[in-house]
Amino acid sequence: MAALFAASTVISGCKKHAPPPTPAVDSTPKPGREYTDGALQAEYESAWRRYFELFDPPQVGENLLILLRDGTREGGEVKSYSADGVVLKDGLSEITIARSEMAPEALADVYPEEFARREALAEVEESLTFRLIRDPLPLIGSLRFMLSDNTVPRGGPGDRYNRVQMNDVNRGTLLQVKEQKGLWIRVEPRAGGESFWVPLLATRPAPNSPSEDYTMLITRLQAMRVIVDYTATNSEATMYRAVWAGLDPGVREGLARMLAAHATATRGATAEWIEIKDAESGRRLGRYSQAQGFRQQ
């Protein structure tokens, strides 16, 4: 009996060992294989990681324009954002866009790993090739004004680069152009401060600045289907409402001002004005004139 009691005591005192914890799975995206050349792949992976850290996700209330797989675009203010898709709001209407519906080239404007891939590939390829296509540049060193209080200063030439904290940059801030990539310019406040990137069209030339020929820029915007049609002689342009809704408010005004200036020069007139209409309904989206400034519906 004593032996049995002792045995039961030993048995009851034994503890069951918990199974070893399952190792955590690293779900952080990683750069894929893009180059067979080891040196180029290493250069690409280094750039990919750098750009991945610079990504800034779409914020609620921010304007976003997305190209879909069927070739159409949807735009509006971001209502919600997730790894599976986004919900955009245009007025009272809302549209849910799943990640699977986005065109491959549009994913870089929404998700960090795709953004990092696009920017890293562009960096490596730019180092390998001589660029023959010239950007529609304003003159480096020229002065421009900001057109909106709400345009977000960025750390690089694109909407998904990290935000830069600039307390004194708003509508009317005088900027000096330092660099351009595509439709983005790196600027520095004339009053002093660090440089940052903003859309070219979110700015306008300062008075007495050298004249700018907007022909190449308009051609670029038409090729991108930002502008559907443009008739300088009638001072009229058409756009899809979804595209207009996806543009930064400062870009809308800058686009209208640019088209008005080009149309006026083409006609040989003096008063600048333009009407921008919905390509489908014909309703006015925005208007600019020297007398009344910029107005949008």
N, C-alpha and C positions, 0 to 999 in steps of 0.2 A: 504494500500500500504506500509506504513511504517512497519507494522507488518510483512508483507510478506518479505520485504527487510531484516529485522532483522533475520527472520527465515532462509532465504537463506544464510545469513552471517554466522550464527551458523553452518549450514550444511556444507558450503564450508570449514569451518575451522576445521572440524573433520578429523582426520587422521585414515587411516585404519591400524590396528595392524597386523604386519607380523606374520605368524605362528611361533611357537617356533621352534628353531633349532633341527634337528634330532640328538639325541645323537650319538657321534662317536662310531663306532663299533671297539672293540679291536680285531684286527686280528692277534696279536702276538700268535704264536703256544704255546700250554701249554702241560705239561706232561699228558699222559693218565693214566688210571687205569691199573696197572700191578700186584698189590698184594692185596689180600683180608685182609691181616694183616695190620692194620693201621700203626704200627710202621715202618714196611718195606716199605709201600707206601710212608710214610713221608720221609724216608731215600732216596728212589728212586727219589722223586720229588725234594728234595734238590740237589741231584747229577745232575739230569737232567738240572736244571736251571744253575748250575755251568758250565756244559759242553756246554750248548747252548751258553753261553757267550764266550767260548773259541774257537768256530768254526771259521775257516778262509775259505772263499769260494774259489773255484778254480780260479786262476788268468790266464789272457790271456798269452799264451806262456808257461804255466806250462804243464808238461807231466801228463797225466791222463789215467788210465786204468779202464774200466767199464765192469762189468759182466752183460750180458743181460739175459732176462728171458728164452731164448732158450738154455742157457748154454755156448754160445760163448762169446768172449770178443772183445771189440773194444778199441783201444788206439791211442794216438797221442797228439799233442799240442793243448791246448784249444784255440779256435778262439773266441768263445762267450759262455756266461753262463747266464741262466735265471732260473726262477722258473719252467719253463716248459720243460727244457732240455738243452743240450749242443751241440756245434758244435766242432768236433775235426778235426785236420789237420795232415795228414801224407804225407810229401812231397807236391805234387801238388794236391792230392786228399783230399776231405773233406767228412765227414759223420755227419749227424744230428741224434742225439740220443734223442728221447723224453723220458720224465720222466716215462711214462707208459711202455716203452720198457726195463727199467732197472730192474734187478733182485732185489727182496726185500732187500737182504743183501748188495747190491751195493749202495742203496740209501744213506746209512750212509757215503759213501765216497763223496757225492755230496751235500747233503742238511742238514741244521743245526738241524732241529727237529729230523731227523732220526739218525744223528750222536750222538745227546744228548741221545736218547733212547738206542742206542747200548752201549755207554760208561757207562751210569748210570746203566743199567742192569748188565753189566760185573762187575762193582764195587760192587754192592749189592751181586751178586752171589759169588764173590770171598771172601767176608766176611763170607759167609755161608758154603762154601765147602773147603775141603783140596785139593790142586792141586796135582794130581798124575803124570801129564805129565810134564816133565822137558823141558824147553826151550833149544834150541841148543846154550848154553851160551859161549861167550868168558869169560875168567877169569876176575872176577871183580877186578879192579885195574890194568888190563893190559893196554898197550899203543897201540894206533892205529893212522894211518894217514888218513886225509880226502883225497878223490880221485877226488874231483871236486870243482871248484870255484862256481858252481851254485846250489849246494845242499842247500835247505832252512832249517836253524835251526828252530826247532819247540818247543813249550812249553809242548808238550806231545807226547806219542808214536803213531803217526799217521800223515798222510798227511793233515788232516783237522784241526789239532790243530793250534792255533794262531802262527804267525811267531815271532821269537825272533830276535831282532836286535843285530847282532854280526859283528862288522866291521872288525875284524882281523881273521876271520875264512874262510879259502880258501884251495885250494889243497896244501897238504903238512903240514897242521897244525897238530901238535902232540896233541893227545887227550888221556885222561885217562877215562876208563870205570867205571861208578859208579853204573849202574843199567841196567837191560834188561827186556823188555816186548815183547814177540813174536819176531819179526824181527826188532825191534827198540832198540837202546841203548841210555841211558842218559850218556853224556860225559861232561868232563870239560877240557878246554884248559890247557895243562901242563904249559904254560907260565902265567896262571892266568886268572880269569874271572868267570862269572856265568856258571852254567851247562845248557845244552839244550839237545834235542833229535834229532837223525838223524837215517836213516836206517842203520842197521848193514852192509849191502852190499855196502853202500856208503863209507866204510872205509876199510883199510887193516891193518894187524898186523904190528907193528913196527919191525925193525930188532932186532934179539935176543929175541923176545917175545916167550913165551911158545908155543909149537906146538899145532895146533888145528885140531881136527878130524871133518871133514865136512860131514861125512856120514849122521848124523841126519838132518843137514840143507838141504842137497840135497834131502833127502826123503821128508822133509816138502815141499820143492818147487815143487817136482813132484806131491805130493798129492794135492797141490793148483793149479796144471796144469800151473804153470809158466814155468816149464820145461816139454816138451812133452816126450822127450827121451834123454838118456845120456848113452854113451858107453865109459867107462874110458879107455879101452884098445886101442881104436881108437882116443882118445882125441877129441871126437865129441859130441855135444849136439844139439838138435833141439827145437825150440820154434815157436809159431805162431807169425807172423810179428806184428799183432795188439798188442800182449802182449809186445813185444820188444819196440814198438813205445811208449807205455804208461809208460815205466820205466824212472826214473830219470837217466840222463847221468852218474852220479857217480855210481848208482846201476848197470848199464850195465857193466861198467868196473869192479866193485867189483865182480859181478857174474862171469865174464869171468876169473878173477884172481883166484877166489875160485875153479872153476871147473878145471882150469889148474893145480893148486896145488894138488887137490885130484886125478886127473888122473895120474899125475906124481908119486905120492906116491903109487898108486895102481899098476902101471907098474914097480915100482922099478927103475925108470929112474932118470935122473938128470935135464935135460932141461925141463922147464915148457912151455906147449903150449896147446891151445884149439881152435877149430873152432865151432862157433855157427851158425846154419843154419835155414832157414825158413822151418818149418815142412811140408808146402804144396808145395812150389816151389823148395826147395833144394838150393836156393841161399844163399850165405853167408850174415849173418847179422853183425857178428863181429868176431874178432880174437884177441887172446892174445898170446904173446911169450915173453920170457925173452929178446930175442935179439932186438925185434922191439917194445915192449910194446903193448898197446891196440890200436886196429884199428877197426872202424866200417864202414859199407857200407853206 
